[in-house]
Amino acid sequence: MQEMYTPEELANLLKISRRTVYLWLREGRIKGIKVGDLWRIPKESLGEFLEEGAKTADKDQ
C-alpha cells in the first residue's frame, strides 16, 4: 500500500493552509482519493504536483 497524506498533513508539509489543499483537490490540480467524506493524497501525486510546479516556474524565468 502506498503512503498517503491527509489534507492537514500536506498543508503542514507545504506550509500552506488546509483550505488551499482542498481547493487544489477540487480543481484537480493535485490528485487525491476520496474515501467517504475524507480526502487522501498519495505520495506520488504530491511528487507529480511538485514536478509540474517546478516546470512552470522554470518557464516563467
C-alpha distance matrix in Angstrom:
0.0 3.8 6.6 8.9 12.7 15.2 18.4 20.2 18.1 18.4 22.1 22.6 20.9 23.1 26.0 26.6 27.1 24.5 26.9 26.4 22.6 23.2 25.9 23.7 21.1 24.0 25.6 22.6 23.0 19.4 16.7 14.9 13.6 16.0 15.0 18.6 20.5 17.7 16.2 12.9 12.8 10.0 11.0 12.0 14.2 15.9 16.7 18.2 20.1 21.6 22.5 24.3 26.1 27.2 28.7 30.5 31.9 33.2 34.9 36.7 38.3
3.8 0.0 3.8 6.4 10.1 13.2 16.0 17.9 15.5 15.3 19.1 19.7 17.7 19.6 22.8 23.4 24.2 22.0 24.3 23.5 19.7 20.7 23.2 20.8 18.6 21.8 23.1 20.0 20.0 16.3 14.0 12.7 12.2 15.1 15.0 18.7 20.0 16.9 14.8 11.1 10.1 6.8 7.3 8.4 10.8 12.3 13.0 14.7 16.6 17.9 18.9 20.8 22.4 23.5 25.1 26.9 28.2 29.5 31.4 33.0 34.5
6.6 3.8 0.0 3.8 7.0 10.3 13.3 14.7 12.0 12.2 15.9 16.2 14.3 16.6 19.5 20.3 21.2 19.1 21.8 21.1 17.4 18.8 21.5 19.3 17.4 20.8 22.3 19.6 19.2 15.4 13.7 12.2 12.3 14.8 14.8 18.4 19.0 15.6 13.4 9.6 8.6 6.0 5.6 8.4 10.4 10.8 12.0 14.4 15.6 16.4 18.1 20.2 21.2 22.3 24.4 26.0 26.9 28.5 30.6 31.8 33.3
8.9 6.4 3.8 0.0 3.8 6.8 9.7 11.6 9.5 9.5 13.2 14.0 12.7 14.7 17.4 17.7 18.1 15.7 18.3 17.8 14.1 15.2 18.1 16.2 14.1 17.5 19.2 16.9 16.7 12.9 11.4 9.2 9.4 11.7 11.9 15.4 15.6 12.0 9.7 6.0 5.3 4.4 5.5 8.8 9.3 9.5 11.9 13.9 14.3 15.6 17.8 19.3 20.0 21.7 23.8 24.9 25.9 27.9 29.7 30.7 32.4
12.7 10.1 7.0 3.8 0.0 3.8 6.4 7.9 5.8 6.0 9.5 10.4 9.6 11.7 14.0 14.2 14.5 12.2 15.0 14.7 11.1 12.6 15.6 14.1 12.5 16.0 17.9 16.1 15.6 12.0 11.4 9.3 10.3 11.9 12.6 15.5 14.8 11.1 8.6 5.6 5.0 6.3 6.8 10.3 10.0 9.0 12.0 14.2 13.6 14.6 17.5 18.8 18.8 20.7 23.2 23.8 24.4 26.8 28.7 29.2 31.0
15.2 13.2 10.3 6.8 3.8 0.0 3.8 5.3 5.1 6.2 8.6 9.9 10.5 12.3 13.8 13.4 12.7 9.7 12.5 13.1 9.7 10.4 13.9 13.3 11.5 14.5 16.9 15.9 15.8 12.6 12.2 9.5 10.1 10.5 11.1 13.3 12.0 8.2 6.4 5.0 6.3 9.0 10.3 13.5 12.4 11.5 15.0 16.7 15.4 16.7 19.9 20.6 20.3 22.6 25.1 25.2 25.8 28.6 30.3 30.4 32.4
18.4 16.0 13.3 9.7 6.4 3.8 0.0 3.8 5.5 5.1 6.0 8.6 9.8 10.5 11.7 10.4 9.3 6.2 8.8 9.3 6.0 7.0 10.4 10.2 9.1 11.9 14.3 13.8 13.5 10.9 11.5 9.4 10.9 11.1 12.6 14.3 12.2 8.9 6.7 6.8 7.2 10.7 11.8 14.5 12.5 11.2 14.9 16.2 14.2 15.4 18.9 19.2 18.3 21.0 23.5 23.1 23.6 26.7 28.1 27.9 30.0
20.2 17.9 14.7 11.6 7.9 5.3 3.8 0.0 3.8 5.4 5.1 6.3 8.6 10.0 10.1 9.5 8.3 5.7 9.3 10.4 8.2 9.5 12.8 13.1 12.6 15.2 17.4 17.4 16.7 14.3 15.1 13.1 14.4 14.3 15.2 16.6 14.2 11.1 9.8 9.8 10.4 13.4 13.8 17.0 15.5 13.6 17.0 18.8 16.7 17.3 20.9 21.5 20.2 22.6 25.4 25.0 25.0 28.2 29.9 29.4 31.2
18.1 15.5 12.0 9.5 5.8 5.1 5.5 3.8 0.0 3.8 5.5 5.2 6.1 8.7 9.6 10.3 10.4 8.8 12.4 12.5 9.9 12.0 15.1 14.5 14.0 17.2 19.0 18.3 17.2 14.3 15.0 13.3 14.7 15.5 16.2 18.3 16.5 13.0 11.2 9.9 9.6 11.7 11.3 14.7 14.0 11.7 14.7 17.2 15.6 15.7 19.2 20.4 19.3 21.2 24.2 24.3 24.2 27.0 29.1 28.9 30.4
18.4 15.3 12.2 9.5 6.0 6.2 5.1 5.4 3.8 0.0 3.8 5.4 5.0 6.1 8.2 8.3 9.2 8.0 11.1 10.2 7.4 10.3 12.8 11.5 11.5 14.9 16.2 15.4 13.8 11.0 12.4 11.4 13.7 15.0 16.6 18.9 17.1 13.6 11.0 9.6 8.1 10.3 9.6 12.5 11.3 8.6 11.8 13.9 12.0 12.1 15.7 16.7 15.6 17.6 20.5 20.6 20.6 23.4 25.4 25.2 26.9
22.1 19.1 15.9 13.2 9.5 8.6 6.0 5.1 5.5 3.8 0.0 3.8 5.5 5.3 5.6 4.9 5.5 5.3 8.6 7.9 6.4 9.5 11.6 11.2 12.1 15.0 16.2 16.2 14.5 12.5 14.5 13.7 16.2 16.9 18.6 20.3 17.9 14.9 12.7 12.2 11.2 13.8 13.3 15.9 14.2 11.4 14.5 16.3 13.7 13.5 17.3 17.9 16.1 18.2 21.3 20.7 20.4 23.5 25.4 24.7 26.3
22.6 19.7 16.2 14.0 10.4 9.9 8.6 6.3 5.2 5.4 3.8 0.0 3.8 5.5 4.9 6.5 7.7 8.2 11.7 11.4 10.2 13.1 15.4 14.9 15.7 18.7 19.9 19.8 17.9 15.7 17.6 16.6 18.8 19.6 20.8 22.6 20.4 17.1 15.2 14.4 13.4 15.5 14.3 17.3 16.3 13.2 15.8 18.2 16.0 15.2 18.9 20.1 18.1 19.7 23.0 22.8 22.0 24.9 27.2 26.4 27.6
20.9 17.7 14.3 12.7 9.6 10.5 9.8 8.6 6.1 5.0 5.5 3.8 0.0 3.8 5.6 8.0 10.3 10.7 14.0 12.7 11.1 14.4 16.4 15.0 15.9 19.3 20.0 19.3 17.0 14.6 16.4 16.0 18.4 19.9 21.3 23.7 21.8 18.4 15.9 14.2 12.4 13.7 11.8 14.5 14.1 10.6 12.6 15.5 13.7 12.3 15.9 17.6 15.8 16.9 20.4 20.6 19.8 22.4 25.0 24.6 25.6
23.1 19.6 16.6 14.7 11.7 12.3 10.5 10.0 8.7 6.1 5.3 5.5 3.8 0.0 3.8 5.5 8.7 10.0 12.5 10.5 9.5 13.3 14.4 12.9 14.6 17.7 17.9 17.5 14.8 13.0 15.6 15.9 18.9 20.4 22.4 24.6 22.6 19.4 16.6 15.4 13.2 14.7 12.9 14.9 13.8 10.2 12.1 14.3 11.8 10.3 14.0 15.1 12.8 14.2 17.7 17.5 16.5 19.4 21.8 21.1 22.2
26.0 22.8 19.5 17.4 14.0 13.8 11.7 10.1 9.6 8.2 5.6 4.9 5.6 3.8 0.0 3.8 7.0 9.4 11.8 10.4 10.5 14.0 15.1 14.5 16.4 19.1 19.5 19.7 17.2 15.9 18.5 18.5 21.3 22.3 24.2 26.0 23.5 20.5 18.2 17.6 15.9 17.9 16.4 18.6 17.4 13.9 15.9 18.0 15.2 13.7 17.4 18.3 15.6 16.9 20.4 19.8 18.4 21.5 23.8 22.6 23.6
26.6 23.4 20.3 17.7 14.2 13.4 10.4 9.5 10.3 8.3 4.9 6.5 8.0 5.5 3.8 0.0 3.8 6.7 8.4 6.8 7.7 11.0 11.6 11.5 13.8 16.1 16.5 17.2 14.9 14.1 17.0 17.0 19.9 20.5 22.7 24.2 21.4 18.8 16.6 16.6 15.2 17.8 17.0 19.0 16.9 13.9 16.4 17.8 14.6 13.8 17.6 17.7 15.0 17.1 20.2 19.0 18.0 21.5 23.2 21.8 23.4
27.1 24.2 21.2 18.1 14.5 12.7 9.3 8.3 10.4 9.2 5.5 7.7 10.3 8.7 7.0 3.8 0.0 3.8 5.2 5.3 6.8 9.0 10.0 11.1 12.9 14.6 15.7 17.0 15.4 14.7 17.2 16.6 19.1 19.1 21.1 22.1 19.0 16.8 15.1 15.9 15.3 18.4 18.3 20.5 18.2 15.6 18.7 19.8 16.5 16.5 20.3 20.0 17.6 20.1 23.0 21.5 21.0 24.5 25.9 24.5 26.3
24.5 22.0 19.1 15.7 12.2 9.7 6.2 5.7 8.8 8.0 5.3 8.2 10.7 10.0 9.4 6.7 3.8 0.0 3.8 5.4 5.1 6.3 8.6 9.9 10.7 12.4 14.3 15.3 14.5 13.3 15.2 14.0 16.0 15.6 17.5 18.3 15.2 13.0 11.5 12.7 12.8 16.2 16.8 19.2 16.8 14.7 18.2 19.2 16.2 17.0 20.7 20.4 18.6 21.4 24.0 22.7 22.8 26.3 27.5 26.5 28.6
26.9 24.3 21.8 18.3 15.0 12.5 8.8 9.3 12.4 11.1 8.6 11.7 14.0 12.5 11.8 8.4 5.2 3.8 0.0 3.8 5.5 5.2 6.1 8.7 9.9 10.6 12.2 14.2 13.6 13.4 15.5 14.6 16.7 16.0 18.3 18.7 15.4 14.0 12.6 14.5 14.6 18.2 19.1 21.0 18.1 16.4 19.9 20.2 16.9 18.1 21.6 20.6 18.8 21.9 24.2 22.4 22.7 26.3 27.1 25.8 28.3
26.4 23.5 21.1 17.8 14.7 13.1 9.3 10.4 12.5 10.2 7.9 11.4 12.7 10.5 10.4 6.8 5.3 5.4 3.8 0.0 3.8 5.4 5.0 6.2 8.6 9.9 10.5 12.1 10.8 10.9 13.7 13.7 16.5 16.6 19.4 20.3 17.4 15.6 13.4 14.6 13.7 17.0 17.5 18.9 15.9 14.0 17.2 17.3 13.8 14.8 18.2 17.1 15.0 18.2 20.4 18.6 18.9 22.5 23.3 22.1 24.6
22.6 19.7 17.4 14.1 11.1 9.7 6.0 8.2 9.9 7.4 6.4 10.2 11.1 9.5 10.5 7.7 6.8 5.1 5.5 3.8 0.0 3.8 5.4 5.2 6.2 8.7 9.9 10.5 9.4 8.3 10.6 10.2 13.0 13.4 16.1 17.6 15.0 12.8 10.1 10.9 9.9 13.3 14.0 15.7 12.7 11.1 14.6 14.9 11.8 13.2 16.6 15.9 14.5 17.7 19.9 18.7 19.3 22.7 23.7 23.1 25.5
23.2 20.7 18.8 15.2 12.6 10.4 7.0 9.5 12.0 10.3 9.5 13.1 14.4 13.3 14.0 11.0 9.0 6.3 5.2 5.4 3.8 0.0 3.8 5.5 5.0 6.2 8.6 9.8 10.1 9.4 10.9 9.8 11.9 11.4 14.2 15.0 12.1 10.7 8.5 10.6 10.7 14.4 16.0 17.5 14.3 13.6 17.2 17.1 14.2 16.2 19.4 18.3 17.3 20.8 22.5 21.1 22.2 25.6 26.1 25.6 28.3
25.9 23.2 21.5 18.1 15.6 13.9 10.4 12.8 15.1 12.8 11.6 15.4 16.4 14.4 15.1 11.6 10.0 8.6 6.1 5.0 5.4 3.8 0.0 3.8 5.4 5.2 6.1 8.5 8.5 9.3 11.5 11.6 14.1 13.9 17.1 17.8 15.0 14.1 11.8 13.8 13.2 16.6 18.0 18.9 15.3 14.7 17.9 17.1 13.9 16.0 18.9 17.2 16.0 19.6 21.0 19.1 20.3 23.8 23.9 23.1 26.1
23.7 20.8 19.3 16.2 14.1 13.3 10.2 13.1 14.5 11.5 11.2 14.9 15.0 12.9 14.5 11.5 11.1 9.9 8.7 6.2 5.2 5.5 3.8 0.0 3.8 5.5 5.1 6.0 5.0 5.7 8.5 9.5 12.7 13.5 17.0 18.4 16.2 14.7 11.7 12.7 11.1 14.0 15.2 15.6 12.0 11.4 14.4 13.4 10.2 12.6 15.3 13.5 12.7 16.4 17.6 16.1 17.6 20.8 21.1 20.7 23.7
21.1 18.6 17.4 14.1 12.5 11.5 9.1 12.6 14.0 11.5 12.1 15.7 15.9 14.6 16.4 13.8 12.9 10.7 9.9 8.6 6.2 5.0 5.4 3.8 0.0 3.8 5.5 5.1 6.2 5.4 6.4 6.4 9.1 9.8 13.3 14.8 13.0 11.6 8.5 9.8 8.9 11.9 14.0 14.5 10.9 11.3 14.6 13.6 11.1 14.1 16.6 15.2 15.1 18.7 19.8 18.7 20.5 23.6 23.8 23.9 26.9
24.0 21.8 20.8 17.5 16.0 14.5 11.9 15.2 17.2 14.9 15.0 18.7 19.3 17.7 19.1 16.1 14.6 12.4 10.6 9.9 8.7 6.2 5.2 5.5 3.8 0.0 3.8 5.5 7.8 8.5 9.2 9.2 11.0 10.7 14.3 15.0 12.9 12.6 10.3 12.5 12.3 15.4 17.7 18.0 14.3 15.0 18.1 16.7 14.2 17.3 19.5 17.5 17.5 21.2 22.0 20.4 22.4 25.5 25.3 25.2 28.4
25.6 23.1 22.3 19.2 17.9 16.9 14.3 17.4 19.0 16.2 16.2 19.9 20.0 17.9 19.5 16.5 15.7 14.3 12.2 10.5 9.9 8.6 6.1 5.1 5.5 3.8 0.0 3.8 5.5 7.9 9.4 10.8 13.3 13.8 17.5 18.5 16.7 16.2 13.5 15.1 13.9 16.5 18.3 18.0 14.2 14.8 17.4 15.4 12.8 15.8 17.7 15.1 15.1 18.9 19.2 17.4 19.6 22.6 22.1 22.0 25.4
22.6 20.0 19.6 16.9 16.1 15.9 13.8 17.4 18.3 15.4 16.2 19.8 19.3 17.5 19.7 17.2 17.0 15.3 14.2 12.1 10.5 9.8 8.5 6.0 5.1 5.5 3.8 0.0 3.8 5.3 6.1 8.2 11.0 12.4 16.2 17.8 16.6 15.7 12.5 13.3 11.7 13.6 15.6 14.8 11.0 12.3 14.7 12.4 10.4 13.9 15.4 13.1 13.9 17.5 17.6 16.5 19.1 21.7 21.3 21.9 25.1
23.0 20.0 19.2 16.7 15.6 15.8 13.5 16.7 17.2 13.8 14.5 17.9 17.0 14.8 17.2 14.9 15.4 14.5 13.6 10.8 9.4 10.1 8.5 5.0 6.2 7.8 5.5 3.8 0.0 3.8 6.6 9.5 12.9 14.8 18.4 20.4 19.0 17.4 14.0 14.1 11.7 13.4 14.5 13.6 9.9 10.2 12.3 10.1 7.3 10.5 12.2 9.8 10.1 13.8 14.2 13.0 15.4 18.1 18.0 18.5 21.6
19.4 16.3 15.4 12.9 12.0 12.6 10.9 14.3 14.3 11.0 12.5 15.7 14.6 13.0 15.9 14.1 14.7 13.3 13.4 10.9 8.3 9.4 9.3 5.7 5.4 8.5 7.9 5.3 3.8 0.0 3.8 6.5 10.2 12.5 15.9 18.3 17.2 15.1 11.4 10.8 8.0 9.7 10.8 10.3 6.5 7.0 9.7 8.2 5.9 9.3 11.4 10.1 10.8 14.1 15.1 14.7 16.7 19.3 19.8 20.5 23.2
16.7 14.0 13.7 11.4 11.4 12.2 11.5 15.1 15.0 12.4 14.5 17.6 16.4 15.6 18.5 17.0 17.2 15.2 15.5 13.7 10.6 10.9 11.5 8.5 6.4 9.2 9.4 6.1 6.6 3.8 0.0 3.8 7.1 10.0 13.3 16.0 15.6 13.6 9.9 9.0 6.6 7.7 9.9 9.3 5.7 7.9 10.5 9.0 8.2 11.7 13.3 12.4 13.8 16.8 17.5 17.6 19.9 22.1 22.6 23.7 26.4
14.9 12.7 12.2 9.2 9.3 9.5 9.4 13.1 13.3 11.4 13.7 16.6 16.0 15.9 18.5 17.0 16.6 14.0 14.6 13.7 10.2 9.8 11.6 9.5 6.4 9.2 10.8 8.2 9.5 6.5 3.8 0.0 3.8 6.6 9.7 12.5 12.2 10.0 6.4 5.6 4.4 6.6 9.7 10.3 7.4 9.3 12.4 11.8 11.1 14.2 16.3 15.8 16.9 19.8 20.9 21.0 22.9 25.3 26.1 26.9 29.5
13.6 12.2 12.3 9.4 10.3 10.1 10.9 14.4 14.7 13.7 16.2 18.8 18.4 18.9 21.3 19.9 19.1 16.0 16.7 16.5 13.0 11.9 14.1 12.7 9.1 11.0 13.3 11.0 12.9 10.2 7.1 3.8 0.0 3.8 6.4 9.5 10.1 8.3 5.7 5.2 6.2 7.8 11.5 12.3 10.2 12.4 15.4 15.0 14.7 17.8 19.6 19.3 20.6 23.4 24.4 24.6 26.6 29.0 29.7 30.6 33.3
16.0 15.1 14.8 11.7 11.9 10.5 11.1 14.3 15.5 15.0 16.9 19.6 19.9 20.4 22.3 20.5 19.1 15.6 16.0 16.6 13.4 11.4 13.9 13.5 9.8 10.7 13.8 12.4 14.8 12.5 10.0 6.6 3.8 0.0 3.8 6.0 6.5 5.5 4.5 6.3 8.8 11.0 14.6 15.9 13.7 15.4 18.7 18.3 17.6 20.6 22.8 22.3 23.2 26.2 27.4 27.2 29.1 31.7 32.3 32.9 35.7
15.0 15.0 14.8 11.9 12.6 11.1 12.6 15.2 16.2 16.6 18.6 20.8 21.3 22.4 24.2 22.7 21.1 17.5 18.3 19.4 16.1 14.2 17.1 17.0 13.3 14.3 17.5 16.2 18.4 15.9 13.3 9.7 6.4 3.8 0.0 3.8 5.9 5.1 6.2 7.4 10.7 12.5 16.0 17.7 16.1 17.8 20.9 21.1 20.6 23.4 25.6 25.5 26.4 29.2 30.6 30.5 32.4 34.9 35.7 36.3 39.0
18.6 18.7 18.4 15.4 15.5 13.3 14.3 16.6 18.3 18.9 20.3 22.6 23.7 24.6 26.0 24.2 22.1 18.3 18.7 20.3 17.6 15.0 17.8 18.4 14.8 15.0 18.5 17.8 20.4 18.3 16.0 12.5 9.5 6.0 3.8 0.0 3.8 5.6 8.1 10.4 13.9 16.1 19.5 21.2 19.4 20.9 24.3 24.3 23.5 26.3 28.7 28.2 28.9 32.0 33.3 33.0 34.8 37.5 38.1 38.5 41.3
20.5 20.0 19.0 15.6 14.8 12.0 12.2 14.2 16.5 17.1 17.9 20.4 21.8 22.6 23.5 21.4 19.0 15.2 15.4 17.4 15.0 12.1 15.0 16.2 13.0 12.9 16.7 16.6 19.0 17.2 15.6 12.2 10.1 6.5 5.9 3.8 0.0 3.8 6.8 10.1 13.4 16.3 19.5 21.5 19.3 20.2 23.8 23.9 22.5 25.2 27.9 27.3 27.5 30.7 32.2 31.5 33.1 36.1 36.7 36.8 39.6
17.7 16.9 15.6 12.0 11.1 8.2 8.9 11.1 13.0 13.6 14.9 17.1 18.4 19.4 20.5 18.8 16.8 13.0 14.0 15.6 12.8 10.7 14.1 14.7 11.6 12.6 16.2 15.7 17.4 15.1 13.6 10.0 8.3 5.5 5.1 5.6 3.8 0.0 3.8 6.7 10.2 13.1 16.1 18.4 16.5 17.1 20.7 21.2 19.9 22.3 25.1 24.9 25.1 28.1 29.8 29.4 30.8 33.7 34.6 34.8 37.3
16.2 14.8 13.4 9.7 8.6 6.4 6.7 9.8 11.2 11.0 12.7 15.2 15.9 16.6 18.2 16.6 15.1 11.5 12.6 13.4 10.1 8.5 11.8 11.7 8.5 10.3 13.5 12.5 14.0 11.4 9.9 6.4 5.7 4.5 6.2 8.1 6.8 3.8 0.0 3.8 6.7 10.0 12.9 15.0 12.8 13.5 17.1 17.4 16.2 18.6 21.4 21.2 21.4 24.4 26.1 25.8 27.2 30.0 31.0 31.2 33.8
12.9 11.1 9.6 6.0 5.6 5.0 6.8 9.8 9.9 9.6 12.2 14.4 14.2 15.4 17.6 16.6 15.9 12.7 14.5 14.6 10.9 10.6 13.8 12.7 9.8 12.5 15.1 13.3 14.1 10.8 9.0 5.6 5.2 6.3 7.4 10.4 10.1 6.7 3.8 0.0 3.8 6.5 9.5 11.8 10.3 11.0 14.4 15.2 14.5 16.7 19.3 19.7 20.2 22.8 24.6 24.8 26.2 28.7 30.0 30.6 32.8
12.8 10.1 8.6 5.3 5.0 6.3 7.2 10.4 9.6 8.1 11.2 13.4 12.4 13.2 15.9 15.2 15.3 12.8 14.6 13.7 9.9 10.7 13.2 11.1 8.9 12.3 13.9 11.7 11.7 8.0 6.6 4.4 6.2 8.8 10.7 13.9 13.4 10.2 6.7 3.8 0.0 3.8 6.4 8.4 6.6 7.2 10.6 11.4 10.9 13.1 15.6 16.1 16.7 19.1 20.9 21.4 22.7 25.1 26.5 27.2 29.4
10.0 6.8 6.0 4.4 6.3 9.0 10.7 13.4 11.7 10.3 13.8 15.5 13.7 14.7 17.9 17.8 18.4 16.2 18.2 17.0 13.3 14.4 16.6 14.0 11.9 15.4 16.5 13.6 13.4 9.7 7.7 6.6 7.8 11.0 12.5 16.1 16.3 13.1 10.0 6.5 3.8 0.0 3.8 5.4 5.3 6.8 9.0 10.2 10.9 12.9 14.6 15.8 17.0 18.9 20.5 21.6 23.0 24.9 26.5 27.7 29.7
11.0 7.3 5.6 5.5 6.8 10.3 11.8 13.8 11.3 9.6 13.3 14.3 11.8 12.9 16.4 17.0 18.3 16.8 19.1 17.5 14.0 16.0 18.0 15.2 14.0 17.7 18.3 15.6 14.5 10.8 9.9 9.7 11.5 14.6 16.0 19.5 19.5 16.1 12.9 9.5 6.4 3.8 0.0 3.8 5.4 5.2 6.6 8.9 10.0 10.9 12.6 14.6 15.6 16.8 18.8 20.3 21.3 23.0 25.0 26.2 27.8
12.0 8.4 8.4 8.8 10.3 13.5 14.5 17.0 14.7 12.5 15.9 17.3 14.5 14.9 18.6 19.0 20.5 19.2 21.0 18.9 15.7 17.5 18.9 15.6 14.5 18.0 18.0 14.8 13.6 10.3 9.3 10.3 12.3 15.9 17.7 21.2 21.5 18.4 15.0 11.8 8.4 5.4 3.8 0.0 3.8 5.3 4.9 6.3 8.6 9.9 10.5 12.4 14.2 15.3 16.6 18.5 19.9 21.2 22.9 24.7 26.3
14.2 10.8 10.4 9.3 10.0 12.4 12.5 15.5 14.0 11.3 14.2 16.3 14.1 13.8 17.4 16.9 18.2 16.8 18.1 15.9 12.7 14.3 15.3 12.0 10.9 14.3 14.2 11.0 9.9 6.5 5.7 7.4 10.2 13.7 16.1 19.4 19.3 16.5 12.8 10.3 6.6 5.3 5.4 3.8 0.0 3.8 5.4 5.1 6.1 8.6 9.9 10.6 12.3 14.3 15.5 16.6 18.4 20.1 21.4 22.9 24.9
15.9 12.3 10.8 9.5 9.0 11.5 11.2 13.6 11.7 8.6 11.4 13.2 10.6 10.2 13.9 13.9 15.6 14.7 16.4 14.0 11.1 13.6 14.7 11.4 11.3 15.0 14.8 12.3 10.2 7.0 7.9 9.3 12.4 15.4 17.8 20.9 20.2 17.1 13.5 11.0 7.2 6.8 5.2 5.3 3.8 0.0 3.8 5.5 5.0 6.2 8.6 9.9 10.5 12.3 14.3 15.4 16.4 18.4 20.2 21.2 23.0
16.7 13.0 12.0 11.9 12.0 15.0 14.9 17.0 14.7 11.8 14.5 15.8 12.6 12.1 15.9 16.4 18.7 18.2 19.9 17.2 14.6 17.2 17.9 14.4 14.6 18.1 17.4 14.7 12.3 9.7 10.5 12.4 15.4 18.7 20.9 24.3 23.8 20.7 17.1 14.4 10.6 9.0 6.6 4.9 5.4 3.8 0.0 3.8 5.4 5.2 6.1 8.6 9.9 10.6 12.4 14.3 15.3 16.6 18.6 20.2 21.6
18.2 14.7 14.4 13.9 14.2 16.7 16.2 18.8 17.2 13.9 16.3 18.2 15.5 14.3 18.0 17.8 19.8 19.2 20.2 17.3 14.9 17.1 17.1 13.4 13.6 16.7 15.4 12.4 10.1 8.2 9.0 11.8 15.0 18.3 21.1 24.3 23.9 21.2 17.4 15.2 11.4 10.2 8.9 6.3 5.1 5.5 3.8 0.0 3.8 5.5 5.1 6.2 8.6 9.9 10.7 12.4 14.2 15.4 16.8 18.7 20.5
20.1 16.6 15.6 14.3 13.6 15.4 14.2 16.7 15.6 12.0 13.7 16.0 13.7 11.8 15.2 14.6 16.5 16.2 16.9 13.8 11.8 14.2 13.9 10.2 11.1 14.2 12.8 10.4 7.3 5.9 8.2 11.1 14.7 17.6 20.6 23.5 22.5 19.9 16.2 14.5 10.9 10.9 10.0 8.6 6.1 5.0 5.4 3.8 0.0 3.8 5.5 5.2 6.2 8.7 10.1 10.7 12.4 14.4 15.7 16.8 19.0
21.6 17.9 16.4 15.6 14.6 16.7 15.4 17.3 15.7 12.1 13.5 15.2 12.3 10.3 13.7 13.8 16.5 17.0 18.1 14.8 13.2 16.2 16.0 12.6 14.1 17.3 15.8 13.9 10.5 9.3 11.7 14.2 17.8 20.6 23.4 26.3 25.2 22.3 18.6 16.7 13.1 12.9 10.9 9.9 8.6 6.2 5.2 5.5 3.8 0.0 3.8 5.4 5.0 6.2 8.7 9.8 10.4 12.3 14.4 15.4 16.9
22.5 18.9 18.1 17.8 17.5 19.9 18.9 20.9 19.2 15.7 17.3 18.9 15.9 14.0 17.4 17.6 20.3 20.7 21.6 18.2 16.6 19.4 18.9 15.3 16.6 19.5 17.7 15.4 12.2 11.4 13.3 16.3 19.6 22.8 25.6 28.7 27.9 25.1 21.4 19.3 15.6 14.6 12.6 10.5 9.9 8.6 6.1 5.1 5.5 3.8 0.0 3.8 5.4 5.1 6.3 8.7 9.8 10.6 12.6 14.5 15.8
24.3 20.8 20.2 19.3 18.8 20.6 19.2 21.5 20.4 16.7 17.9 20.1 17.6 15.1 18.3 17.7 20.0 20.4 20.6 17.1 15.9 18.3 17.2 13.5 15.2 17.5 15.1 13.1 9.8 10.1 12.4 15.8 19.3 22.3 25.5 28.2 27.3 24.9 21.2 19.7 16.1 15.8 14.6 12.4 10.6 9.9 8.6 6.2 5.2 5.4 3.8 0.0 3.8 5.4 5.1 6.3 8.7 9.9 10.8 12.7 14.8
26.1 22.4 21.2 20.0 18.8 20.3 18.3 20.2 19.3 15.6 16.1 18.1 15.8 12.8 15.6 15.0 17.6 18.6 18.8 15.0 14.5 17.3 16.0 12.7 15.1 17.5 15.1 13.9 10.1 10.8 13.8 16.9 20.6 23.2 26.4 28.9 27.5 25.1 21.4 20.2 16.7 17.0 15.6 14.2 12.3 10.5 9.9 8.6 6.2 5.0 5.4 3.8 0.0 3.8 5.4 5.1 6.2 8.6 10.0 10.7 12.8
27.2 23.5 22.3 21.7 20.7 22.6 21.0 22.6 21.2 17.6 18.2 19.7 16.9 14.2 16.9 17.1 20.1 21.4 21.9 18.2 17.7 20.8 19.6 16.4 18.7 21.2 18.9 17.5 13.8 14.1 16.8 19.8 23.4 26.2 29.2 32.0 30.7 28.1 24.4 22.8 19.1 18.9 16.8 15.3 14.3 12.3 10.6 9.9 8.7 6.2 5.1 5.4 3.8 0.0 3.8 5.4 5.0 6.2 8.7 10.0 11.0
28.7 25.1 24.4 23.8 23.2 25.1 23.5 25.4 24.2 20.5 21.3 23.0 20.4 17.7 20.4 20.2 23.0 24.0 24.2 20.4 19.9 22.5 21.0 17.6 19.8 22.0 19.2 17.6 14.2 15.1 17.5 20.9 24.4 27.4 30.6 33.3 32.2 29.8 26.1 24.6 20.9 20.5 18.8 16.6 15.5 14.3 12.4 10.7 10.1 8.7 6.3 5.1 5.4 3.8 0.0 3.8 5.4 5.1 6.4 8.9 10.4
30.5 26.9 26.0 24.9 23.8 25.2 23.1 25.0 24.3 20.6 20.7 22.8 20.6 17.5 19.8 19.0 21.5 22.7 22.4 18.6 18.7 21.1 19.1 16.1 18.7 20.4 17.4 16.5 13.0 14.7 17.6 21.0 24.6 27.2 30.5 33.0 31.5 29.4 25.8 24.8 21.4 21.6 20.3 18.5 16.6 15.4 14.3 12.4 10.7 9.8 8.7 6.3 5.1 5.4 3.8 0.0 3.8 5.4 5.2 6.4 9.1
31.9 28.2 26.9 25.9 24.4 25.8 23.6 25.0 24.2 20.6 20.4 22.0 19.8 16.5 18.4 18.0 21.0 22.8 22.7 18.9 19.3 22.2 20.3 17.6 20.5 22.4 19.6 19.1 15.4 16.7 19.9 22.9 26.6 29.1 32.4 34.8 33.1 30.8 27.2 26.2 22.7 23.0 21.3 19.9 18.4 16.4 15.3 14.2 12.4 10.4 9.8 8.7 6.2 5.0 5.4 3.8 0.0 3.8 5.4 5.2 6.7
33.2 29.5 28.5 27.9 26.8 28.6 26.7 28.2 27.0 23.4 23.5 24.9 22.4 19.4 21.5 21.5 24.5 26.3 26.3 22.5 22.7 25.6 23.8 20.8 23.6 25.5 22.6 21.7 18.1 19.3 22.1 25.3 29.0 31.7 34.9 37.5 36.1 33.7 30.0 28.7 25.1 24.9 23.0 21.2 20.1 18.4 16.6 15.4 14.4 12.3 10.6 9.9 8.6 6.2 5.1 5.4 3.8 0.0 3.8 5.5 5.5
34.9 31.4 30.6 29.7 28.7 30.3 28.1 29.9 29.1 25.4 25.4 27.2 25.0 21.8 23.8 23.2 25.9 27.5 27.1 23.3 23.7 26.1 23.9 21.1 23.8 25.3 22.1 21.3 18.0 19.8 22.6 26.1 29.7 32.3 35.7 38.1 36.7 34.6 31.0 30.0 26.5 26.5 25.0 22.9 21.4 20.2 18.6 16.8 15.7 14.4 12.6 10.8 10.0 8.7 6.4 5.2 5.4 3.8 0.0 3.8 5.5
36.7 33.0 31.8 30.7 29.2 30.4 27.9 29.4 28.9 25.2 24.7 26.4 24.6 21.1 22.6 21.8 24.5 26.5 25.8 22.1 23.1 25.6 23.1 20.7 23.9 25.2 22.0 21.9 18.5 20.5 23.7 26.9 30.6 32.9 36.3 38.5 36.8 34.8 31.2 30.6 27.2 27.7 26.2 24.7 22.9 21.2 20.2 18.7 16.8 15.4 14.5 12.7 10.7 10.0 8.9 6.4 5.2 5.5 3.8 0.0 3.8
38.3 34.5 33.3 32.4 31.0 32.4 30.0 31.2 30.4 26.9 26.3 27.6 25.6 22.2 23.6 23.4 26.3 28.6 28.3 24.6 25.5 28.3 26.1 23.7 26.9 28.4 25.4 25.1 21.6 23.2 26.4 29.5 33.3 35.7 39.0 41.3 39.6 37.3 33.8 32.8 29.4 29.7 27.8 26.3 24.9 23.0 21.6 20.5 19.0 16.9 15.8 14.8 12.8 11.0 10.4 9.1 6.7 5.5 5.5 3.8 0.0
